Amino acid sequence: MTGHRRFFQVLALAGFVCSATPGFADDEPRSPDNTTPAQSDARAETVTDPARIEANPSITLKASVWRTKPGIVFLKTPIGLLTLSSKTTLKDFLASQDIFFWIHDTHLAVEIRKRSNHSLVHRYLSGPFKRSGHGENTLLRWTPEGERSFDFGAHERLLAGLPEGNPVTVEVNDNSTVIGVHDLQFDLQIGPIASGESDAQLLLTGTVSKLKSNFIFFRTPVGMVNINAKIGIKGAKVGQTLTLRIHHRNMVADLAAPNTRSPARRFLTGPLEFASPDHAGIKLWTPDGEQIYRTDRGKSALAGLREGNLITIELNGQGEVVEFHRSN
């Protein structure tokens, strides 16, 4: 968990790029209007409009308690294991609670709510210190509902002395008042996407720092993230730029050479859904919208798979299908 213990200091100093990596559609040469399906079978047909995530980094997860000990809670999410730790709080987690976790640029929010009635148990907000107005004893914070102001409450003396931009984590209540100042760290390990419904959303851009067995150590603005390569990323190399997107049960990974913008390879992973009764194409979500990919080059990988099973498609830098991969 040491990769995130200085989370907001890292965000403040890293100088990361906050714009999303250009989609493949922006880099593809356009086909002539008279191109036939037989001529363009390696490319995709867009069938829905693109869905964009507004911030990079950006994470939205719902989690459940796996196990706990004082100051540390291990959480199961649809995309892997999330661990929260603190020396000053996180001492009363229960299996009957749901945990909601967000990252938005330099801001983090964690909510713990009772599963039975969704009532708030704890709400933590982290980010650079900023007053709501000049001289006001109120803290301006990003929340999943938008920016809000929180009264310093009983912590006025501590908060009033902080310089603008200093990272700080506070606990707030439903009355928009700060009720605690804490340390809070997290660790995220991304594994194969779980079956079933998922509202998970993730967008991270960083660098492949290390490869070990089936794991990719991914250095990002929010710290080191451990990725199981079995999620559908093949042949990553140390030093490459990786942009990882997760949208519900779909994953898109773009690998690019260092200091370049255009991805050299893209891996699309998602539930198998045939686009037509003849199984000539499959539909997968991409950042540029849902698209159809012809199955000519995937007959062996698709043999015996049922709809709903995960499948990975590898594309080259021009957006052409290179290969289909079964999910391990």
N, C-alpha and C positions, 0 to 999 in steps of 0.2 A: 504493500500500500504506500510505499515511500514515494512512488511516482506522482501521487496526488497530494502529498502533505503540504506542499507549497503551491496549491492549485492556483490561487488567484495571483500570487506573485509571478508564477509562470505566465499566466495570461497577460499580465501587465507588461512583461519584459520580452515576451517571445517575438513580438512583431509578426504575428501570423497573418496570412491572407484570409480575409473574411468573405470573399466572393466565391461562389461555387465554381467548380471546374466546368469549362464549357462542355455542353452535351455533344455527343457524337454527331447529332444532326447538324450542328453548326459547322462541323469540319468536313462533312461529306460532300463530294462533288455531286451535282444534281444530274439525274438520269434524263435523257431526252424524252420528250413527251410520247414518242412512239415506241418506247421500250416495252417489250412484251414480258410477261411473267417468267418465261424461260430464260430471258436475258438477265433478269434481276433477282434470281431466286436466292442469292446469297445475302440480299439486303432485307430490310424489314419494312412492313407496311404499318404506318401509324393509324390506330383505330380510335384513340381517345386523346384529348388535349393533355398537355403536360401538367404535372403537379409539382410545384416548387416549394422547397423548404426555405424559409426566409433568412435563416442565420446559419453561419458556419464558424464555430461548432454549434450543433444543435442536437439535443437528445430529449426524447419523451418516453418514459417507461412507467409501467405499472408493475409492482413487485409484491411478492408475498414472503413472509418470514420463513426461512429454512431452519436456522438455528441462531442462538444468541449467546453472548456472555457480556458481562458489564463493559460498556463502552464500545462494543463491536456487535454488529448485526450482519448476518449473511442472508442475502435476499435472492430468491429465484425470480428471474425475469424471462420473457419470451426469447431473449437473445443471449442469455448466459447468466453468469453469477455477478451480482453487484454487492459490494461490501462497503458499509458505512462504519466509520470509527470516530471516536471523540473521547477526550479526557474529561469532559465536563458535562456530557449529556448522553443520550441513547441508553438509558438504564432501565426502561420499562416497556420494551417492545413485547407484544403478545401475538400469538399465531392467529388471533381473530382480527387482526388489523391489516389494512391495505396500505401500501407505501407508494407514493407517486413521486417521481424523480424527473426533474427538468434541468437542462443546461441550455442557455441562450446567450451566445457570445461570451461575455465575461461574468455572466450571472448564473447562479445555481439556486434551485428551489427544491425543497424536500417537504412533503406533507405526509403525516401519519393520520389515518382516519379509521374509525370503527367500521368494520364491514357491515354490521347489522343495520346501522342508521346513517352512516357516512358522516357522523359528527367529527369535528376536528379534535385531535389529541395533541399534536405538535405541528408547527410550521416553521421551517428554517429557511432563511433567505441569505444568500452570500453574494458578495460583489464589492466593487470599489465604493468606498464611503462617499456619499454625496448628499448634501442638504437639499431639502425641497425648495428652499429659497434662501436668499442672503440673510444670515444671522438667525434663521429660524431653527428651533430645536426639534426639527422633524427630519426623518431620514427618507430619501427618495429611493425606491427599490423597484426593480423589475419583478413582476409576478406573472404567472400564466394568464392572468386576466388583463395584463397591461401594467403600466407604471402606477405605483401608489405611494402615498406618503404615510409614514408611521411615526407617531410621537415617541420621543426618547424615553418617556416614562421614568421609572426609577433609575435608569442607566444614563441619565443626562450627563453626569460628571465624567463618566468614562467616554461616552460617544462625542461629547462636545470638544474633547481634546484631540480627536483624531484629525489628521490632515486630509484634505480632499484626495480621493483616489486610493487611500489606504484600504487594503482588503479587510473585510470584517464579515463575520457571520452572526446573525441575530435570530432569536426566536420571537415570533410575533403572535398576537392573539386575534380573535375575530373583531376586536374593538380597535384595530389598527394601532396597537401600542406594542413597543418593544418590551418583552418580559424576560429576556436573557441574552447574554453575549457569550458565544461559544467558539470553540475550535471544531471543525468538521472536515473530515477527509473522506474520499471514496476511492474504490478500486473497481475497475470494470474488466471482466473477461468475457469476450464474445465467442460463443460457440455456435454449433448448428442450430438453425431456426427451429423452434418447437412447433409441433403440430397444433391445430386448433386456432381459434380466433386470437388476434393480437392487434393492439393499437400502437405497437412500438414504432417510433420514428427516430432516425439517427442520420446525421450528416457530419462527417469528420474528414479533414484533410491533414495529412502528415507525411512522415517519412518512414520507410521500412528500416528499422534500426538494427535488427538481429533476427536470425532464423535459427530455430532449434527444433529438431524433430518435425512435428506437424504444426508448430506454433510460429506465428509472426509477431514480433515485438514492434509495435506501431507507435512511434513518437508523435504526439499530437499537441495542440495548444492546451489541452486539459490534462496532459501527463502521458505516461506510458500505458497503452492499452494492449492487452494480450489477446490475440486473435487465433482461434483454431482454424488452420487453413482448410479444414474439411467443410467450412461453410461455402466453399466453391472458388477459392482463389488458387490458381495453379502457377507455379514457376516464378514466384516473387523473388526479387533480388535486393540485397542490402543497398540502400541509397536511393531506391526508386521512390517517387512520390505516389502515395496511395490516397485516393478519395473513396471513402466507403459510405454508401447510403443504404439504409434499411427502411422499408416502408411496409408495415404490417408483416406479411410472411415473404416479402420479396427483398432481395439483396442485389445491389449493383456495386461492383468494385472496379475502379479505373486505375490502371498502373501506367505511370509515365516515367520517362528518363528524368534524372535530376535536372532542375532548372528549365524544364519545358512545360508548356501549358497543355499541349494536345496529348491525350492518352494514347499509348501504343497498343494497349490491349484492354478489353472490357470483359468482365464476367457477370452474366445475368443469372441469378438463381431465384426460382420461385416454384409454386405448385404447377404441375403439368395441367394445361388446359388446351385441348385441341380446338382450333378455330373453325373446323368444318368436319362433317361426318366422315370424309375420306381421309382424315388425319394428315392432310398435306401441309398443315401449318400449325404452330402453337402460339398462344398469346402469353406474353410476359409483360409485367410492369417495367417501365424505364423512367428516368427523370424527364424524358421528352414525351411521355404519354405511353399508354398501353400499345404495344406493337406486336405484329405477327411475323414470325420467322418460319420459313419453309423448312420442312423436315428432311429434305433430300440427303443432307449430310449427317443425319442423326438416327438413321434406321436401326443400327446395331445398339446404340445407347438407349433408344426408346423401346426396344423390343421387351415385351413383358411388363412394362410400367403401366400403372393405372393412373387415371386422372387424379390429381391431388398429391401424388408423389412429387418430391422435389427433383428438379432437373436444372442443370447449369449449361448455358450456352456461352461459348468463348467467341468474341469478335476481335477482328484486327482494328488497326487505327482508322480504317475507312468505314467501319461499321459492318463489315462483311462477316458472315458466319465462318469460323474456322473449324469448330468442332463442338459436338455435344458431349457433356459429361454426366454420368450418373452421380448423384450425391452419395457420399460414403456414409 
